Structures are given as structure tokens and as C-alpha cells.
Amino acid sequence: MKISNTTPNYINQAYTGQLGNAANQNLKSQKPADEKTDSINFSDQTKTLQKIDKAMETEPADRKKYVADIKQKVDTDQYNINAEAVAEKIVGSFMNQFG
């Protein structure tokens, strides 16, 4: 079997784009006038998460006052932590997480 370096001309034209351009022009002329466009539709859950994310970007108005009050109480050693309430919340979160 003999392999030669000569390739048919139409193969070379396809790789250089000469034949491809003519084919593309024919396809463009055959496209319908009411061609559909791409679109993205988000699920309801995704839309809800986007709303939550946007809401979290804005800080509640009374949050700064609440934080300032806690800082003042900590600085003056008047901030008391209810260890029992903290423990109940920790246990409750583990129970919710692990069933």
C-alpha cells in the first residue's frame, strides 16, 4: 500500500475555510425569519434564594443599636450570659441536624 502526500483539493479548502465560508453563507440564507433566541429560566427555589441573598445584603436598622448596646454592656462587665439557655440552643440545633 502506498501513501502519498497529495490530498484532494476539497479537503484542503475545508481546512482553510474557503469551502466552509460558502457553506455557512448557504445556511444563513436558509434560516427562518422568526429565529428563536436562547433564554434562561430559574426555578422557584433559585428565585427565593436570590431574594434571601439580596435581603441579607441590607442591614436591619435596629441592628447597629443592638450591637452597640451589647458592646457597652461587655465593656462595663454588665453582660450576663445564661449558660443554660445557650446549652439548650446547642442541643436543639444538634437534634434538628441529626434527627
C-alpha positions as CSV (number, residue, x, y, z in Angstrom):
1,M,0.0,0.0,0.0
2,K,1.4,3.4,-1.0
3,I,0.6,6.6,0.9
4,S,1.1,9.8,-1.0
5,N,1.3,13.3,0.2
6,T,-1.2,14.6,-2.2
7,T,-4.6,15.2,-0.6
8,P,-7.7,16.0,-2.5
9,N,-8.2,19.8,-3.0
10,Y,-11.6,19.9,-1.4
11,I,-10.1,18.7,1.9
12,N,-7.6,21.5,1.9
13,Q,-10.3,24.0,1.1
14,A,-12.4,22.8,4.0
15,Y,-9.5,23.3,6.4
16,T,-8.6,26.7,5.1
17,G,-12.2,27.9,5.4
18,Q,-12.8,28.6,1.7
19,L,-15.4,25.8,1.4
20,G,-16.7,26.4,4.9
21,N,-17.5,30.1,4.2
22,A,-19.6,29.2,1.2
23,A,-21.4,26.5,3.2
24,N,-22.0,29.0,6.0
25,Q,-23.5,31.6,3.6
26,N,-25.9,29.0,2.3
27,L,-27.0,28.1,5.8
28,K,-27.5,31.7,6.8
29,S,-29.8,32.3,3.8
30,Q,-31.9,29.3,4.8
31,K,-32.6,30.4,8.4
32,P,-36.2,31.3,9.2
33,A,-37.0,35.0,9.9
34,D,-38.6,34.2,13.3
35,E,-35.5,32.6,14.8
36,K,-35.7,31.7,18.5
37,T,-33.3,33.1,21.0
38,D,-31.7,31.5,24.0
39,S,-33.2,32.1,27.4
40,I,-32.6,31.1,31.0
41,N,-35.5,30.1,33.4
42,F,-34.6,29.9,37.1
43,S,-36.6,27.6,39.4
44,D,-38.8,29.0,42.1
45,Q,-36.2,27.8,44.7
46,T,-33.4,29.7,43.0
47,K,-35.6,32.8,42.8
48,T,-36.3,32.5,46.5
49,L,-32.6,32.1,47.3
50,Q,-31.8,35.2,45.2
51,K,-34.4,37.2,47.2
52,I,-32.9,36.0,50.5
53,D,-29.4,36.9,49.3
54,K,-30.5,40.4,48.4
55,A,-32.3,40.8,51.7
56,M,-29.2,39.8,53.6
57,E,-27.1,42.5,51.9
58,T,-29.2,45.2,53.6
59,E,-28.6,45.6,57.3
60,P,-31.6,46.0,59.6
61,A,-32.0,49.5,61.0
62,D,-32.0,48.4,64.7
63,R,-29.0,46.0,64.3
64,K,-26.4,48.8,64.9
65,K,-28.2,49.9,68.1
66,Y,-28.4,46.3,69.3
67,V,-24.7,45.6,68.7
68,A,-23.7,48.9,70.4
69,D,-25.8,48.0,73.5
70,I,-24.1,44.7,73.8
71,K,-20.6,46.2,73.3
72,Q,-21.4,48.8,76.1
73,K,-22.5,46.0,78.4
74,V,-19.4,43.9,77.7
75,D,-17.1,46.9,78.3
76,T,-18.8,47.7,81.7
77,D,-18.9,44.0,82.7
78,Q,-22.7,44.1,82.9
79,Y,-23.3,41.5,80.1
80,N,-24.5,38.2,81.6
81,I,-24.7,35.0,79.6
82,N,-27.4,32.5,80.5
83,A,-25.4,29.3,80.1
84,E,-28.5,27.1,80.4
85,A,-30.2,28.9,77.5
86,V,-27.1,28.6,75.4
87,A,-26.8,24.9,76.1
88,E,-30.4,24.3,75.2
89,K,-29.9,26.0,71.9
90,I,-26.8,24.0,71.1
91,V,-28.6,20.7,72.0
92,G,-31.6,21.8,70.0
93,S,-29.6,22.6,66.9
94,F,-27.8,19.1,67.1
95,M,-31.2,17.4,67.5
96,N,-32.5,19.3,64.4
97,Q,-29.4,18.4,62.5
98,F,-29.1,14.7,63.4
99,G,-32.7,13.9,64.0
